[in-house]
Amino acid sequence: MVRKVIIPAAGLGTRLFPATKEQPKEMLPIFSKSNSGDMVVKPVVQLVFEQLHDVGIREFCYVVGKGKRGIEDHFTPDVECIKMLEHMGKNGQASDLDSFYHKLDTSTILWVNQPEPKGFGNAVLMAQPFVQNESCLVHAGDSCIISKQMDYIKRLLDCFDRFNADAAFLVLEIENPKQYGIVEGEEITSNIIKVKSVVEKPEHPKTNLAIMAMYIFHPVIFKALEATNPGKNGEIQLTDAIQKMVEWGLKVYAVKLDGDYQHLDIGSPERYWQALELSYKRFCKRA
């Protein structure tokens, strides 16, 4: 049973400047629903936390960087804020905040600081003392999947267990996959791909199967990261470490999601706009 998750949230978010100059991009809001079904906006990183908590994950490690204090502040319960909302008659908002805080109270959260932006892979490597010798989830703090069933994490866990995998991750068919890690492999059963190669942001992608930043790893991933040389901008990429695992002959699988699953990614202004549009249509638009 996978019990722990690493959530890297240390990127500078420069593509979203100046909005992210003083706040983490993971704190940018997208649309969601309140407990009563009303429209609300939530930070992406809160939606990620709640989705993981809802499938039973209770141990979280956030890897944050300089200027990311806003995430830790948001994840610190504020009882006075609830009292203020109740005093103002905003009982629905108070109830939603109390529900979020209850999930925090039933979780263990560790904060790890990444002093320099050395890449997604380096952020994962910094969480090794938290994971120790266990398998773990890795979930980006600035993106998530939405669907009617909201079962994508369960599907990923099922694949990891069923095939006794060393690594498993989600993929979606993307029209323009150049900004993603790309997968080549063989579909061995319905929507399960045995991975033959992965490449980070190729200039000429060989497929349109793009890696979504949601993974499960055997602890061997840390050996692969240690053996991975920094790439562009001196950053260590998780995709390169996964390729190292493939080259070592380890069992690496991808779970292919169909069209009912939509990826919310706020990594650029265009993708943030798409995330707002998709989340509004999914959670808020009236029939």
N, C-alpha and C positions, 0 to 999 in steps of 0.2 A: 504494500500500500504506500503510495507516494503521499508524504505528509508535508513537505516543505516546498516553498516557491521562492525563487529569486526574481525580483522586479527591478531591472535596471531603469534608472530615471535620472541619469547624470549628463545627458547630452546638452549641448549649449543651446540648441534650438535656433540657430542663426538664420535659418530660412524663414522664420516667423518674426524676426526683428521688425519693428521695435517692440511689438507686443510682448515678446519673451525676454526683453532685456533685463527686467527686474522680477519676472515671475517665471517659474518653470513651465515649459510647454505642456507638461502633463497635467497642469492645473487649469488648462483652458477648458471651457464648458462645452458639452454637447447635450442634446435633448434626451430626456428619459421620462419615466413615469413615477409619480409618488405612490405611496402605499395605497392611497385611495383612488388611484387611476388618473389623477390630474397631471397636467404638464409641468415638468420641472427641468431645470438645467443642473447638471452635475459635472464636476471635473472628471476627465477621462480616467484618471488614476483611481478615483473613487469607484467608478463603474467596474473597473477591472478587479479591484479588491472585493466588491460585493459579489461579482460573478464567481470568483474563486472560493469565497466563503460559503456560497450557496451549494457548492459541490463537496464541501467538507474539509477544505484546506484551512488549517489554523495556525501554521507557522510561516511567517512572511519575513523576507529580508529585502529591504529597499536599499539599492545602491544609488546614492545621490551625490551631486557634485557641488561646487561652489555656487552660492546663490540659490540653492534648492531648499532653503529653510521653510519655504511656504508649504511644501508637501508635509513635512513633519508637523508643522503647526496645524494644518488641516486635520491630521490624523491624531490630534491630541483632544480628547473630549473636553467640551466647554459647557459645563452645567449652567452657568450664568446665561449663556446664549439661549438655552432652552427656556429658562425662566422668563427671559425678556420676550421671547416669541409668545409664550402662553399669556403673559401680561397684556400683550398687544392683540390678543384674540386670534393669533395665527396658530391655532392648535394643530392643523394639518402639517405645517412646516416643522413645528416642534416635535410632532410624532415621528416624522421622517428622520429628523436629526437624531432623536433618541434611539431609533432603530439602528442607524449607522453606528452610533456610539456603543450600543449593545454588542454589535458584531466586533467592534474594536476590543471591548472588554473581554470577549471570549476568544481572543486571538493573542498570539505572541508575536511581537513585531521588533525586528532588529534593524538598526540604521547603520549603514556602512558608507563612509565617505570616500569618493574617488577624487583625489586632489587635482588630477589633470585629466582632461578628456582623451583617454587612450583607447577608446573604442568599446563597442558592445561586448566583445569577447573578454576584454580586460575587466569590465565591470562584473561579468559572471565569475571570472577567476578570483576576484577579490572576495566573493562570497563563499569560497571554499571552506573556511573555518565554520561557517554556519551550517553548511550541508554535511560536512565530515564525510563519512563513508556510506551515504545513502543516495538513492535515486532522488531526483528533484525535478520540479517544473521550473521552466524559465518563461516568463511572460513580460513582454515589453510594457512599460508604463504609459505609453502614448498611443496605444492602438488596442482594439478589441474586435471581437466578432459578435454580430447580432443575428438572430434567426428566430423563427416561430417557436422552436423547441428549446433553444438555448442549451443544446446538448454537446457542443463542440469539445468541451473539456473532457466530458465522459467518453466521447469517441476516441480522443487521443489517449486517454488512460487505458481504454480497452485494447487498443492496438499495441501499446507498449507491453501490456501483460500477455496478450494472446501470442505474440511472436517472440517473447522473451528478448525484447529489443535492447540495444545499447543506446539508441537514440530514435526518437520519433517526433515528428513535427507536422504542422498543418500546411497544406498548399491549396491555392485557388488559381483557376485559370484567369489571367489578367490580359487585357488588350495590349497594354504597353508595359512589358515586364522589366524594362531596362533599369528601373530604380529599385529592384528587388533582387534577392538571391534566387537563382533559378535552378530547377531540379531536372535531371534526366534519370530515367529508371524504367523498370518493368512493372506493369500492373499485374500483381500475382493473384489478386482476388478483387472483388468489387470495391473500388475506391481506395485500395491499399497498394502503394507503390514501393517496391524494393529499390532503394536509391543506388544508382551507379555513379553519379557525380553531382556536385553542387558548385555553383560559381556565384560570387558576389557581384551584382550589378554589371553583368557583361555588356560590352558594346554591341555584340551581335548575339542575342539569346538564341539558343538552340531549341528551346521550348517556351511555352507561355505559362508554365507551372511555376508560380511565384511562392516563395516561402513566406508564410505569415509568422510573425515573431512570437510564436507560442510552441514550446518544445518540452519534451521530457528526456532526461539524460540519466544514464548510469554514471557513477562518479568517475569513470574513465575519461569523461569529457575534460576534467581538469588536467590530466596528463596530456591530452591533445592540445589544450590551450597553451600549456607550458612549452609544447614543442612547435607552436605556430609562430612564425616570424611576423613582425609588424608589416602591414602593407601600406597603402596610400595614407599620407598624412601621419605616418608613424602609429597607426591604430591597429589593434588586434581584432580581427573580425571573427565572430562566432561561426559564420559560414565556412571560413577557411579551416577552422578546427573540426567541423563536421566532415569536410572533405578529407582531412587527415584520418578520421575514424574509418571512412570508406576505404582509404588506401591501406589501412591496417587490417582490413578484412572483417571489421566489426559489422554488427547487424543494425542497419540504418533504414528506417521506413518513413514514408510520408502518407498522411491521411488526406485524401482529396475531398474537398468540400464541394457540394453542388451549388446551383444557383440560388437556393433558398438562404444561403449563408452570405452575409455581407460584411465586408471588412471596413471598419472605421479606423482611419489612419490620419493623424493630424500633423504629419511630418513636413508639410509644405502648405502654402496658402491655398493652392488648388485642392489638395487632398483634405484640408480642413473644411473647406466649403462643402465638399462632397460628404464628409462625415456629418456636418450639420444637416444637410438635406436628407441623407439616408436615415439618420436618427430621428428626425422630425417625422418622416413618413412612417417609420416603424412604430414609434411610441406615441405620437401625438395627433396625427392627422385623423380627423373624424371621417367616418364613412359617409 
